[in-house]
Amino acid sequence: MKLSLTTEQFDALRVLLERAAGLVFDEARKESIAYCVSERMRAIGLRDVPSYLARLADPVERQQLLDEVTIQETHFFRNPPQVRALRMHVLPELLRYAEENGRRLRIWSAGCSTGEEAYTVAMLLRELLPSTADWDVKVVATDVSSRAIAAARNGRYGARAVQMASAEELARHFRPAPAGGHEVRPDVRELVEFRHHNLVTEAVPFAPSERIDLILCRNVTIYFGRDTTRALMTRLHHCLRNGGYLFLGHSETLWQVSEDFRLVALGSGDAAAFVYRRLDLPVERRAVLPDRRTIDEGPVPPVRERRHDSRRQVQPAPPTVVVAAATLVEQARAALAAGQYAQAAELAAQATAQAPLAAEAFYLRGLALIDLGRDEDALVELRKAVYLEPERGFAHFLLAGVLDRLGEPLLAAREYGAAADTLGLQPADAAAAELGGRSVRELAALCRQLEHRLVGGQVEEVS
Ligand SMILES: C[S@@+](CC[C@H](N)C(=O)[O-])C[C@H]1O[C@@H](n2cnc3c(N)ncnc32)[C@H](O)[C@@H]1O
């Protein structure tokens, strides 16, 4: 029978999970938390929620619950613009720096889930450095989930985890696992060390004097409150070396969270990725790779007056069509949340076929295509979304990113401007699901900043 939690029970669990790992669960997650609790109660043979809540005084059971509630969604070569930035810019630069500084390189995959992210970085390293004899290279990969760490150490994966790997990458870095699936090759595995670690309640897992060259903390802070993220970013900044890099997920931003880092755009055209750097001192221009644009985070101008274009107002589709399409849209959203991007794109395409005036469906298809690394296809969908609904701020935001990556900075600036205008129309404290619950105002301010940098030519091309 389906377990339901009282408000008090849900609140008690929320407090416990936030204290234990910084995880914030809103009302929308009540059912899924109830499901996790019911799974744990079944596993240990308890039949009532109060007894289970009492059992959570035991750290072993708390860990089990954390294993159950944390979301392990990840895959190899996730976020193609960032993978390109790692391969083309960041890792070659870090290896050059290491070559001159004792051949020592430290990378931290913080919130590594089942290991795909850490192994991906190790694979990219192996391509650049086939032999690490005489080198001290390590990818330290940590996660709060014991179950995820055990799976990561196992190093065996199914087809879904490797769906973004090319045939060449698959052949080079994996071998067939004895029981089916793909096993990471030993030369990659030996670069990675997995450790259980809690980013919120523990100090960073390195000696106080140790400095890290690159931290990937992608799609982890989306589950945290802002204060938790702020405190974590202070710790990450402290252990990163001057010149080191911080990669966050594509929906994560440090706007109004931390001013310690500089936002930089790596690459141009379809290879652009926005990442953060610790830059305490001016870095000599000659030490910086070509094809890099650096953005200073400066003051944000006020949100502009609302622009209104009555010619582009669109009539809603007939209700009978909307009902069926609405279901597909819901399914597409769920597929996106589960990281099933190809399925999300397909569902959204079906929705657009049924309701060709539904901006939401075009927007979701665009989002899924970006996640699949198909910027040019995403461009078409997102343009339709903003044409159909000019006030859809997130669509303008995504479109701007696509245009920028495709080498159209002025068009990108215009879209960032439109994003800032339209997002600014929403209540200041509205939460943006696309931003992991952060405020819409925060995104509007970032968009305005990016618009000014791009249009004002202040996005510096370093050569
Ligand atoms: C969605 S996965 C992201 C995996 C990978 N970084 C990526 O982007 O593909 C989020 C991971 O963060 C981990 N996590 C959540 N809270 C954490 C905490 N307090 N300390 C360490 N890891 C945490 C979860 O267990 C989960 O494996």
The ligand as an SDF file (V2000), in Angstrom:
LIG
                    3D

 27 29  0  0  0  0  0  0  0  0999 V2000
   22.6740   14.5540  -10.0640 C   0  0  0  0  0  0  0  0  0  0  0  0
   24.0930   13.8680   -9.3510 S   0  0  0  0  0  0  0  0  0  0  0  0
   25.3760   14.7120  -10.2380 C   0  0  0  0  0  0  0  0  0  0  0  0
   26.4440   13.7730  -10.7210 C   0  0  0  0  0  0  0  0  0  0  0  0
   27.5300   14.4400  -11.5650 C   0  0  0  0  0  0  0  0  0  0  0  0
   28.2000   15.4780  -10.8350 N   0  0  0  0  0  0  0  0  0  0  0  0
   26.9620   14.9770  -12.8610 C   0  0  0  0  0  0  0  0  0  0  0  0
   26.7490   16.1810  -12.9880 O   0  0  0  0  0  0  0  0  0  0  0  0
   26.6990   14.1770  -13.7700 O   0  0  0  0  0  0  0  0  0  0  0  0
   24.1210   14.6590   -7.7590 C   0  0  0  0  0  0  0  0  0  0  0  0
   25.0010   13.9350   -6.7520 C   0  0  0  0  0  0  0  0  0  0  0  0
   25.2240   14.7880   -5.6400 O   0  0  0  0  0  0  0  0  0  0  0  0
   25.3250   13.9640   -4.5100 C   0  0  0  0  0  0  0  0  0  0  0  0
   25.1410   14.7510   -3.2800 N   0  0  0  0  0  0  0  0  0  0  0  0
   23.9990   15.3260   -2.8370 C   0  0  0  0  0  0  0  0  0  0  0  0
   24.2260   15.9070   -1.6470 N   0  0  0  0  0  0  0  0  0  0  0  0
   25.5320   15.7250   -1.3670 C   0  0  0  0  0  0  0  0  0  0  0  0
   26.3520   16.0880   -0.2610 C   0  0  0  0  0  0  0  0  0  0  0  0
   25.8640   16.7620    0.7970 N   0  0  0  0  0  0  0  0  0  0  0  0
   27.6540   15.7180   -0.2870 N   0  0  0  0  0  0  0  0  0  0  0  0
   28.1480   15.0200   -1.3300 C   0  0  0  0  0  0  0  0  0  0  0  0
   27.4250   14.6300   -2.3780 N   0  0  0  0  0  0  0  0  0  0  0  0
   26.1180   14.9890   -2.4000 C   0  0  0  0  0  0  0  0  0  0  0  0
   24.2490   12.9300   -4.7310 C   0  0  0  0  0  0  0  0  0  0  0  0
   24.4410   11.7720   -3.9460 O   0  0  0  0  0  0  0  0  0  0  0  0
   24.3660   12.6700   -6.2210 C   0  0  0  0  0  0  0  0  0  0  0  0
   25.1730   11.5630   -6.4880 O   0  0  0  0  0  0  0  0  0  0  0  0
  1  2  1  0
  2  3  1  0
  2 10  1  0
  3  4  1  0
  4  5  1  0
  5  6  1  0
  5  7  1  0
  7  8  2  0
  7  9  1  0
 10 11  1  0
 11 12  1  0
 11 26  1  0
 12 13  1  0
 13 14  1  0
 13 24  1  0
 14 15  1  0
 14 23  1  0
 15 16  2  0
 16 17  1  0
 17 18  1  0
 17 23  2  0
 18 19  1  0
 18 20  2  0
 20 21  1  0
 21 22  2  0
 22 23  1  0
 24 25  1  0
 24 26  1  0
 26 27  1  0
M  CHG  2   2   1   9  -1
M  END
$$$$
